[in-house]
Amino acid sequence: MNALLARSLKEHIPVEMIYLAANNQITQRRIIVKEMRGSYFKAFCFLRNDDRLFKLENILSVMPEKQRLLKTS
C-alpha cells in the first residue's frame, strides 16, 4: 500500500483507493498524492475536486488506476 502511495507522490500518477471516512462512510476515490506526513497524507481527490488530508489507518485498499479503454470505430 505505501509503495503505491509513494509512487503516486514521486511520479504524479493517480491511484484508486477505498477509504473509510470519519463518519464511517466507505468511498472509492481516485487520488494523486502530494505530500506524506507521518500517519497522514495530502492528496488531490478527483471525487471532491480538491486537496484532502487522509489518515493512513483509514485506507481499506489501494490499487493502481484502472486503465480507461478508448472506444475505436
C-alpha angles and dihedrals in degrees: 000000000000090000091059092047091049090049091051089052095046099041099029091234126148122249130187122234139180107223135190108218125211089261090057092252115142116220136177111225138182110216145169113213114232104173139004117219110179107272092002135058135194118226141165106250116207091197092061095026089226144087111277136185115232132190114230091218091060095059110107096180141356124195138166113272113272111251111249110226119221116225112233126194 
